[in-house]
Amino acid sequence: MSKPSVPRQITLATDLSARSDRAYDRAMALARDWQAQIQIVHAVEAFQYAYWSQGPSWRRYDPVAVAQRKLAREYPDWPAAGASLIVKNGDAYDLVTSAALDSGSELLVTGIAHDETYGADKLGRMVVELVKNGPAPVLVVKGRAHRPYQRIVLASDLSEVSRRAIGLAVAAFPEAQFTLFHAFDFPYKNQIDDMASVERELRAREMDRAREWLRESIGSKADSVGIVAELGKIASNLAKYVADKEADLVVVGSSGRSGLAAVLVGSVAIEILEQLDCDVLAVRQQ
C-alpha cells in the first residue's frame, strides 16, 4: 500500500444550490492550502432540458449556457484560483466521475442535495454512488468553512478498509487534533449478569488493540492520537460523540471490494454520513 499524500487535484461537484456554497468555500480553501488544482463540475440532466423546452417564446433554450453563466456569476473568484468549469448535459454521477478520472482527481468535494439533480433524499443519490463507487475519496461538506479542520475524528473498526482513510487524513491535515473512535460489540450481551465488568475489560482490551493498530498504520504519529472505544453500533454512538466534542470532520473508510463485504461496509459509511451534522471524508479501499 502506497503512502497517502496531500491531494493535488480536486473535483468539486455542485448543483448550484445555496447549500453548495459551503462545499465551494471548503474546496477552494483546501486548494489554497494544498496548492492544488480544482475543477468545478455541474451536470444538466434530462428533466432540466424538458423544463427549458417548455414555456414562453423569449426563453433561451440552452440550459447548459444558463448554468455556465450562473456558475461564473455565483463563483466570481474561480478564475483567480486557476479553477476550471465543466458544465455538460448528462447524468450527474457519470459526469463527475468522468471529469474526475480525466483530470486525475485525488479528492471529490460535494455538498448535501436539495434538488432532483442530486437526489431528493438527504444525501442524494449522486453522493451515495460516489461514496460507494467513486474514483477518489469523497468529502461531503455540511458545515461552513469558517476555519481549517481542527478537531478530526477517525471512525474505525481497526480493519484494512479504514487504514488508508486514516493515513490520508493525517497526511492532509497535519496540524489537526485527532481522535480514533472505535466501536466494538459482541453477541449475547443480554445473557451476561455482570455486564459492567465485562464491558470494562473489553474496553481496555480494545483500547490496546486500537493503539497497536494506529502504530502499524501511521507510525510514531499514533502517540498523539486520542482513542475512544465504545460498546455498540458505531453510527449512533459516533453521532453523539461528535456533537458533544464539536468535531469539524469525521473520516471513515468505505470498502472498494465487491460482494457482501462491500455492501455491509458501504452501508455503515452511508449511515454515518446520514447521522452526522459535521463534514465527512469517506475514503475507499483501493
N, C-alpha and C positions, 0 to 999 in steps of 0.2 A: 504494500500500500504506500503510495507516494505521500510525502509530507504536504499537508494543506498549506496554501499561501493566500495572500490577500487577492481578492478578485480584481482583475484589471479591465474587464469588460462587463458592463451591466445592461440588462434589458428591462425597461420599465413598461409594464402593461397598464394602460389606462382606459377607462370607459368614459372619460371626460366629465364625470360627476363631481360635485363639490367635495365629496369624501375622498376622491382620488388625489386631491391636492396634498393630502398627508403623505401618500406614497411618493408623490413627486418630490416633495421637500426632503424626505428622508433619502431618496435615491440620489438627489443632487448633492446632499451633504456627504454621503458616503463616497460619491465620485470625487469630490474635492479632497476628502481625507486620504483616499487611496490613490489619487491621481489616475483615476480610471476613466475609460471612455464609456459613454452612455448613449443608448438609443431609446427613443420613446415610440411605442407601438400602439396603434389603435385599429381595431377591426370594425368595419362597417358591414353588418350582417344583412342577410336577405330580407328580414322583416323591415329593416330601415329603408331599403330600396323600395319596398312595396308602399311604405308610408309616403315617401317623397314622390312617387309616381302618381299619387292622387292629390287633388287639391286645385287651387286657382292657377290660371294660366301664367301668372307672373312668377310663380315659384320656379327657381332654377333647379332642374332635375340633375343634380350632381352631388349626392351625399358625401362622396369622398372629398371633393373640393371644400364642402362646407366644414367637414371635420378637420381638414388641414388648416383652414383659416381659424377655426376655434382653438386648435392646439397652439397655433402661433400667437393668438390673442391671449389665451389663458396662461401660457408659459412664455412670456416675452424674453426671459433671461436665458433660454436654452441655447441660442447661438453663441453667447459669450462663454458658455461652458463647453463648447465644442460638441454639443449633442446633435444627434441626427433624428429626423422624424420619419416614421413609416406609417402611412395610412393606406389601407387597401381593403377591397371588398373580400369577404370571406369569413370563415368560422374563426372566432377569437382564439381558441386554443391552438388551432392549426397555424394561424398566422404568427402568434407569439412564439410557438415552438420553432417554426421555420426561421424566423428572424434571429432567434437566439442561436440556433445551430449555425446559420450563415455567418454570424459575427463572432462565433466562438465565445459567447457569453458564459461567464462563470457565476453569475448571480441573476436571478429573476426577481423583480420587485413588483408587487401589486397591492391593491387595497381590497376593501370589502365591497361586494357587489351591491348595486342599488337599482339596476335595471335589467331587462331581459337579455341584454348582450352578454353579460357575465353571469346570468342566472338570477332567479327570483328568490332563492333561499339566502340565508345569512352569509354563507361563504361564497356561493356562486359556483356554478358547475366548472368554469374555467379554472378557478383556484384549486378546486378539488382534483381536477385532472393534472394540473401542473405539479401538485404535491405528490401525487401517486406516480406520475409517468414523465414528468418534465425532464429536460436535458441538463438542468443545473439546479443548485439549491434555490429554494423559494423563500423570499422574505415577504410575509404578509403584514402590512402596516395597518395598525388600528389607531395608534395614538399620534399626537402631534410631535414633530421633530424639534422640540424646544432645546435639546442638548444631545451630545453624543451618548450612546448607551453606556450607562454606568453600573447598573445592577443587573447582571445576567444570570439566569437560572438554566442549568443544563439538565434537562429531563432525560433520565437514562435507566434502562433495565440491565446495564452492565453487559450488553451484547455487542457484537461486531457492527450491528446496524447503527448504533449511536456513537461508535468510536470516531468515525470520520466527522460527524457533526461537531463533536467536542473539539477535535483538532482544528477545524475550520474556525470555530468561534474564538478560540484562544489566539489563533494567528491574526484574525481580522480585528479583534478588539483587545489589544494587549493591555490597555490601561483600565479596563473594567474590573469590577469585583465579581468573582464567580462563585456560585454555589451549585453543587451537584445535588439534584433531588432524585432520590432513588426510592421507588415504591416496590414493596415486596409483599408476598401473600403466601398462604399455604392452605391446604384443604382441611376440612373437618374442624374448623375453629369452634363451632358451636358445641362440640363434644369435649372440649377441654375445660376442666374445672378451674385451674389457676391460670387464667388467660393472661393476666397482667405480668406474671413472672415469665411465662413463655415469650410474651412479646418483648420484654426487656432483653432476654437472652438472644432472641432472633435479631433484634435491632443492633445489638453490639456486634454480632457476627456479620450482619450486612454492612455495617459501617466499616469494618475491617476489609471486607471484600471490595467495597467501593473505593477505599483508599488505595488498595493494591491495584485495582483496575485503572484508576486515574494515573498512577505512576507508570503503568505499562503504556498508557495512551499518550500522555503529554510530558512524561519525564519529571524533572525537578519542579516544573510549574505546578504540579499537583499539590505541593505543600502549601500553597497559598489559596487553594480552593476549599471552601467550606462544604460540609457534607450533611445532608438531611436524609435520614432513612425513615420511611413512614409505611405502616401497615395499611394495606387496602388498595383500591383502584387508583391509578396514577392521575387520571384526568381531573376527578373531583377534588382529590387532595391537593393536587398541584394548583388548581384554581384558587383554593383558599389560601395557600401559602403565598402565591404571587400577589394576591390582593393585600394580604397582611404586610408583606415586605415591600410593596410598591415596586416590584421589579419592572425594568424597562423592556426586557427582551427575554423570551424563552426559546431555547434551542432544543430541537427534537429530531431524532433520526427517523427516516421513513424508508422502508425496505425497497430495494431495487430488484428483488427477486420475483419469481413468478410462483403461482400456486397459492395454497392455503396460507403459508407463512407470510407472503406479501399482503394478502387480504387482511390478516389479523394485525400485522404491524402497521399497515397503512390506515386501517380503521382507527387505531389508537391515536395516530398522528392527527387525523381529521377530528376526532373527539376532543383532543387538546386544543386544536385551533378554534373549535366552536365554543368551548367553555371559557377560554381566557380573554381578558379585555386588553392585554398588552400585545405588543408586536411578537410575532412568532417566526423563527427561522427554521424551516424544515429542510433537512439535508438527506438525500437518498444515498443508500449504499451503492457503490459502483461495482 
